[in-house]
Amino acid sequence: MDPKILIVIVLFLNLISSKSTPSSSAHIDLTSYGFPVGLLPNTTVLSHVINKTSGEFSIKLGGACKVTLPRDNYVATYSDTITGKIAKGKISELNGIRVRAFLKRWSITGIRSSGDDIVFEVGLVTMKYPSKNFEDSPACEGQHSSS
């Protein structure tokens, strides 16, 4: 094989592997329910369980972390355990994700996927973002204790 072709192949493989594409089954399961993988950070998923009948789920991460949500730059903190109920296009009874806004921490209680948008529910308030902002899982910005 021509050494130049080999170099191009190696560079291409490095480029692909450097992209933040998570390989956990929790990330992949999100897509089967109509959500982008970027709703979960690109961190170690120790375990996850989804009850296919009730939709109840639990995700155990390798540790708590924070990420910055796109557009408005809200800081979201993920606890090491996230629970809730999932159905096609809807996550409800969500526990374990909080967002800092207006000098206060708010729990994200639900997430809806409505076509090209992702809608976050924070109590009675909703925040809408384009789904394309969540195509890639964000890396954790730091380790924090659970809130």
Summary of the structure (lengths in Angstrom):
residues: 147
radius of gyration: 16.9
end to end distance: 55.0
largest distance: 61.8
contacts: 420
relative contact order: 0.19
helix: 21%
strand: 43%
